[in-house]
Amino acid sequence: MPQITSLRLLLSSANHYSPLLSPLKPNSPSLRTTTSLFTVISYSKRRRSVPPFNLRTRNKSTFRETKEREKPVSMEESESVGFNKRRAEGRDKSDKPKTLQLKVRKLNPINTICYVQILGTGMDTQDTSPSVLLFFDKQRFIFNAGEGLQRFCTEHKIKLSKIDHIFLSRVCSETAGGLPGLLLTLAGMGEEGMSVNVWGPSDLKYLVDAMKSFIPNAAMVHSHSFGTGPSDGLVPSPESFDPIVIVDDEVVKLSAILLQPNCSEERRNQYLRPHKEHSEALKPGDISVIYVCELPEIKGKFDPAKAAALGLRPGPKYRELQLGNSVRSDHQNIMVHPSDVMGPSLPGPVVILVDCPTEFHLQQLISLQSFHRYYANSLEKTVNCMIHLTPASVASTSDYHNWMGKFGEVQHIMAGHEMLVISLLFSLWKKNVEVPILKASARIAARLNYLCPQFFPAPGFGSLRHNHVKDHRASNEDPVSKLFKNHSAENLLKFNLRPYSQLGLDKSCIPSTTPHSGIINDLLSEIPEIVDAAKEVSNFWNRPTHSEEEQSLTKNNKWMIEEPWLNPNGNDLPSCLENVTREDMEIVLLGTGSSQPSKYRNVSSIFINIFAKGSLLLDCGEGTLAQLKRRFGIEGADKAVKGLKFVWISHIHADHHTGLARILALRRDLLKGIPHDPLLVIGPRQLKRYLDAYQRLEELDMLFLDCRHTTQSSLDAFENNDESKSPDNNVGKNLISKGSKMQSYLSRPSSLSVDSEVINNILKKLKEVLNEACLEALISFPVVHCPQAYGVVLKAAERFNSMGKVIPGWKLVYSGDTRPCLELVEASRGATVLIHEATFEDGMAEEAIARNHSTTKEAIEVGESADAYRIILTHFSQRYPKIPVFDETHMHNTSIGFDMMSVNLADLPVLPKVLPYLKLLFRNEMIVDESDDVRFSASQAI
């Protein structure tokens, strides 16, 4: 295969056809053309004679493509930048869904090991509900699948392939945010893929409908909803609150009890009416589920002496009796029954998982007749353990305490987020720093922080206010611990159910404390040179001596904080960095991995902090909220979410947007009762379909704008008020429709008719938002990856220095997922920062082409060809566990991205200087992960 040389060759040869290659230049004919990206590249191919744009041939890569491709990958423009046209157009046969099958397991009725375990997703960041694992020898059940579950399981070696059932206590972003990514991962396991049973209340069908926008239907065919609810248009009958048996086999009987808010008769009557937009009847998402897990009784011990006395010879009949079957005596004319030869049975353990989200649900919980058989005054069943996902605002009430007391001597595990804050706030805050849920990534973050705290700040858990801690500790109000045998949930805490001799709590798996000092001591022992390296890095920030004129200017203009490395006489410093302050802009990389979360890297998300002017999100993969809380602390993250101006999504692949619903739901709750506008979400039109369907489940309080309406041509048509110039008016459908106040235009499923007035209104809103953030422009441009994939340009407004000189605004470009392409190069012209995906190493060009991604060298060449000042590489394949493979000789203006890396605009000049020290930090860890699951992740990089 040919060899890649330089993007500059392509672009210099194409200058004669610049109208076709300048999507960002005003008044350019290309801004108003409907020519596709592929036509543009093909056109430039036919009309130029330049050295070929080659692709490096892979020498010795252990990664292999799927061998069973029916046809070779279609290489559009093989003389320039190769790409997979079928994949870019959504026709790649390798993307077709598999026929997924449920795994059939041979159950072991005599389980040697069985336990429930707290999977502490969200316990350190309080962004999602913890999950609970019910473990059997041959089966695994998981209750709730909030964001981060997949990453958590990878961290703690919990095999996802062993999961048989997933149960949701509620259907909302808090309990099901990690479900889409989990289903996609399971669907991709092995050659055939696998599916699991997903169970939830009747509202589950809304979530399934929403996920169909980006998840193969085969991955969801085993989704089951039970009970009736608001969506059925009926008042739930008393019978609907009886236990619903979901699983009943020789290993476990699992039942669900529906719980809904106790409403007034007037509100109940609204169930009988057709659903109306402004109805205050119970909405989908209000239904909660209590799960009851009952193990079969433990049969008594077989007594051979009694069997012999009844005339039985040792042999198969002994086995039949132990299985519960009667047999005829060998020497006597009698029937021998199991009760004649077996000792007394022990009752099977019972575990109840309770999620009572509000006090309205509590009224229904107290009145449920289904629990009478489990109360202490009933001899029918004995409950051994209750796991409470109920928040403290409910669990701390006297009514809830009285209800708990009815179960007698039961071990209560309190796992609600607020409960953790009330009972153990101070110790939890301290432990969150010392024993983070994601220990591996926290270790990497601590090492990076030691080397360069400017780019890798310490975690933000310290934002928890100490006065809050003192207040709770002083009050010492934890009535639950005084009244009952309870334990606050801890990560990986177990309650053993089998063997019976070990019945009870088991703390042996709870992670041990690893102080920050211990991590650093290990680092110093492993790499002694890191001490001098850290000192050298810190010297980059030492302030040099200023001239008297400079000192006078700074003194007279206190607002101007010139950074020491910003040499006013330097020729290579962009003019936009003149007199820059640390309050102008900061880039925080929340996720730098691709396809699926790993131990060390979360999936794509970039937080743009404009400080007093607000903040932005570019892509919002699963776990974005948790990453925000790890970076800024719980209160800091809440402030960041409230300050969001808009969220921009590059394309519909799950690793770029499945954290969005959780962000929107939190913002809705934080701003409840406060006058505010819906949050603007800009993304491809498939995302609109997903959000439309999801909003039937819970209101997201957002306003949607299709990326295609933010391209330069559409924006020019909007500014000129000339609808005929907009290519979008030639499209026979649109995904924007009018809605009601505070529900945005997207609160209900939209029509497909074109409504240019609505589009213009949203574009006006975008313009207002940009002005508030001191941004001059947001421009989306098409890239080569999948249908409706985009990159984005953010341009800051001009400003004036103290002398009245106009200083141009900074320019940030984000590539999204893409092959190198002309649109991206032109959009990146003169960029202050280019954030470019670099999924594969240079030796994997074939894979990059097949998946329509870029290699490290290709990403750098795009930036150099566009004369970008700084390049930050991101979206690395998960086969590079800690640091990707790169050639340092080509990275004089480039940096490798890491999760939680924070790059202030004022620090850009020093950014590439840190790269050699990063290589030193990871000198013993620059390896490629060749495990089977990571190989698949790399091959399916999306």
DAKA-V347907 format. One record per residue. OMEGA is omega in degrees with one decimal (none if undefined). Layout:
OMEGA
OMEGA
This chain:
-178.0
-174.4
176.9
175.7
-177.3
175.9
-178.4
178.8
-180.0
-173.8
179.7
178.7
-175.3
-177.3
178.2
-178.1
-175.9
176.4
179.9
-172.1
-176.1
-175.9
-176.4
-176.3
179.6
175.0
177.5
178.1
-178.5
-178.1
-176.4
-179.3
176.5
179.7
-179.6
178.0
-176.7
177.5
179.6
-177.7
179.5
179.9
-179.7
177.7
-173.7
-169.9
-176.2
175.2
-177.9
175.0
-175.1
178.8
-162.9
179.4
-178.5
177.7
179.4
179.3
-175.9
176.5
-179.5
178.9
179.9
174.5
174.7
-173.6
-172.0
176.8
-178.4
-179.6
176.5
177.8
178.5
-177.7
176.9
178.7
-177.4
179.1
178.3
-178.3
179.7
174.0
-178.3
-175.7
-179.8
178.9
179.6
179.8
177.8
-176.9
-178.2
-177.3
179.3
179.0
-177.5
-176.3
176.2
171.0
-172.3
-177.9
171.0
177.1
177.4
-176.3
174.3
-174.1
177.8
-176.1
177.1
-176.4
176.1
-179.4
173.9
178.9
167.5
-175.5
177.5
172.6
-164.4
176.1
177.3
-177.8
178.1
-176.4
178.9
-178.5
-176.5
-177.9
174.2
175.1
178.9
178.7
170.6
-170.7
169.8
179.3
-173.3
-177.5
174.4
174.7
175.6
177.3
-177.2
-176.3
177.8
179.0
178.3
-177.7
-178.5
179.0
178.5
-179.3
176.5
-179.4
-172.2
173.0
172.4
-171.7
179.1
-177.4
-180.0
-177.2
178.2
-175.8
171.7
-178.7
178.9
176.4
171.3
178.0
-179.9
-176.7
-177.7
-175.6
-173.8
-176.8
179.6
-176.1
-179.0
179.8
179.4
179.4
179.0
179.1
179.3
-179.9
-177.7
-176.5
178.0
-178.5
-175.9
-174.0
179.0
178.0
178.3
172.8
176.1
-175.5
176.3
178.3
-173.2
-179.4
-177.5
-177.4
176.8
178.6
179.0
178.2
-179.5
-176.4
179.2
179.5
-176.5
178.7
177.8
-177.9
-179.4
-179.4
-174.3
-176.4
179.8
174.7
-174.9
173.2
-177.1
178.9
176.5
-179.2
-177.8
-177.1
-178.6
179.3
-177.7
171.3
178.4
-179.4
176.8
-179.7
-177.3
178.8
172.7
179.9
176.5
-177.5
-178.0
179.0
178.1
178.6
-176.4
-177.3
-175.4
169.1
-176.5
-177.5
177.7
176.0
-178.0
-179.5
178.8
178.5
178.4
-173.3
176.2
-179.5
-179.5
179.4
177.0
-178.9
-179.3
175.5
-174.8
-179.7
173.4
-178.2
178.8
-174.8
-175.4
178.8
178.0
175.1
178.7
-176.8
171.0
-176.2
179.1
-177.7
175.8
-177.2
171.2
-178.3
178.6
-179.3
-179.0
175.4
179.9
-179.8
178.6
-175.0
-180.0
-177.3
178.7
-177.9
-178.8
-178.9
178.2
179.8
179.2
179.6
179.3
172.6
179.6
173.1
175.5
-179.5
-174.9
-177.9
175.0
-179.7
-179.8
178.7
179.1
176.7
176.5
-178.3
177.2
-179.8
177.0
-179.4
179.3
-174.0
-179.6
-178.1
-179.7
171.3
178.0
-178.2
-179.4
-178.3
-179.6
-172.1
-178.0
174.8
-178.8
179.8
174.6
-179.6
178.2
178.7
178.6
177.2
178.6
174.7
-173.7
172.8
-179.7
-166.1
-177.2
176.8
175.6
175.5
-177.3
179.8
177.3
-179.2
-177.3
-174.6
-177.4
178.3
-174.1
-175.4
-175.2
-177.8
-178.8
-179.6
-175.7
-178.4
175.5
-179.2
-173.8
-177.6
176.2
179.8
-179.4
-175.3
173.0
177.9
-174.1
170.8
-178.1
178.2
-175.7
-180.0
176.9
-174.5
-178.6
-179.0
-179.9
178.6
-179.5
177.4
179.8
178.9
177.8
-177.6
-179.5
-176.8
176.5
-175.9
-178.6
174.5
179.8
174.8
-175.5
-173.8
176.7
-176.7
-177.1
178.2
178.1
-178.0
-177.4
-171.2
-173.2
-171.5
-174.9
-178.5
178.7
178.6
179.8
-177.0
178.5
178.4
-174.4
-179.8
179.9
179.9
178.5
-170.3
-176.2
179.7
177.6
177.6
178.4
-179.7
179.7
179.2
177.4
179.3
177.6
-178.3
-174.1
-178.7
179.4
178.7
-177.3
-177.8
177.9
178.9
-173.5
-178.9
-179.9
179.4
171.7
-174.1
-178.0
179.3
174.7
-179.5
-177.5
-179.0
-177.9
-178.8
-179.7
-179.3
176.9
-178.3
173.0
-174.0
-178.9
-177.9
-180.0
-172.8
-170.6
174.9
-173.9
177.7
175.9
-176.2
173.0
-177.6
178.0
173.2
-178.9
163.9
-177.2
177.4
175.3
-2.1
-173.8
-179.3
-179.2
-178.4
178.2
-178.2
178.5
-177.9
-173.4
-177.6
-179.4
-176.4
178.5
-179.8
174.1
-177.7
177.2
-179.8
178.4
178.2
-178.5
177.9
176.9
179.1
-178.8
178.0
-177.8
-177.0
-178.0
-178.0
-175.2
178.5
179.0
179.5
179.2
178.1
178.9
178.7
179.6
179.2
176.9
-177.5
178.0
-177.2
176.6
178.9
179.0
173.1
-179.4
-179.6
179.7
-179.7
179.5
-179.2
179.5
-178.3
-178.3
179.9
-172.6
-179.2
-176.5
179.0
-177.9
179.9
-169.0
-175.7
-180.0
-176.8
-178.0
179.7
-178.0
-177.8
-175.2
-178.8
179.0
-178.8
-179.3
179.7
177.9
178.8
-178.9
177.1
-179.8
178.7
-178.7
-177.1
176.8
178.0
178.1
179.4
-178.4
179.5
-175.2
178.8
-178.9
170.1
-177.6
-179.1
175.6
179.6
-169.8
-176.4
172.9
-179.6
-162.5
171.6
-179.8
179.1
177.9
-177.5
177.0
173.0
-174.1
-177.0
176.4
-177.8
-178.0
172.0
172.7
-171.0
-171.6
-179.7
179.0
178.7
-179.4
-178.4
178.9
178.5
175.5
-178.0
175.5
-178.8
-172.3
-173.6
-174.0
179.8
179.2
178.3
176.4
178.9
179.5
-179.5
178.0
-177.0
-178.9
175.9
175.2
173.4
179.9
-177.2
-172.4
-179.4
-166.5
-179.6
-167.5
-176.6
-179.4
-175.1
-172.9
171.8
-173.6
-176.6
-179.8
177.4
-178.3
180.0
178.2
179.2
176.8
-178.5
-178.5
-176.4
-179.8
-179.7
178.8
178.4
-179.2
176.4
173.6
179.9
-179.9
176.5
-179.2
-177.2
178.2
-172.2
175.5
178.3
177.4
179.4
179.4
-177.8
175.7
-178.1
-177.2
-177.9
170.0
-179.4
176.2
-178.9
-177.0
173.4
-177.7
-179.5
-173.1
175.5
179.8
178.7
-176.7
176.6
176.6
171.6
-176.5
-178.8
179.6
179.5
176.8
179.0
178.4
-179.4
-178.5
-179.1
-179.1
-174.8
-177.4
-179.0
-177.1
178.9
-176.1
-179.4
175.8
179.6
-173.9
-179.7
179.1
-174.2
179.9
179.2
-178.1
177.7
-177.2
-178.8
177.7
173.0
-178.0
178.5
-171.9
-176.4
178.0
-178.5
-173.0
173.5
-178.8
-178.8
178.9
177.2
-174.9
179.0
178.5
178.8
-179.2
178.5
179.4
177.1
174.8
177.1
177.2
-179.9
177.3
-179.3
179.0
178.4
179.1
-179.4
-177.5
175.7
-179.2
-175.0
164.8
-176.1
174.9
178.2
-176.8
176.2
-173.8
176.9
178.4
178.0
176.7
173.7
-174.1
162.5
-175.9
173.7
171.9
-178.0
178.4
179.7
176.2
176.4
-177.5
174.0
-174.8
-179.7
-179.9
-180.0
178.2
177.6
-178.8
178.9
176.8
179.8
178.8
179.2
176.7
-172.4
-165.5
175.4
-174.9
160.9
172.3
-178.1
-175.1
-179.0
-179.9
179.5
-179.3
178.8
-175.5
-179.0
176.1
-178.7
172.7
177.1
171.3
174.5
-170.7
175.2
177.4
-171.2
-172.8
174.2
-172.7
-178.0
-177.2
-178.1
-179.6
178.1
178.6
178.3
-177.4
-177.2
-178.2
173.6
-179.2
169.9
180.0
-177.6
178.7
179.4
179.6
179.7
175.7
-179.5
-179.7
178.9
-179.7
-179.1
175.7
-177.4
179.3
179.3
174.8
-178.8
-177.9
177.0
-178.3
174.3
-178.8
174.3
174.0
-165.5
-174.9
179.8
-177.3
174.9
-179.4
177.5
-173.4
-175.3
-178.3
-169.9
-178.1
177.6
-170.8
175.5
174.6
179.2
174.1
174.3
179.1
176.2
-177.8
-176.6
177.0
179.6
-178.5
-177.3
-176.0
-178.5
-176.3
-172.3
-177.6
-177.1
-176.8
-173.0
179.6
179.9
174.1
178.2
175.6
-178.0
-176.3
-174.1
-179.9
-172.1
179.6
-178.4
178.6
177.5
-177.4
178.1
-173.3
-176.0
179.3
175.7
179.5
179.5
179.7
-177.6
-178.7
-176.8
-173.6
none
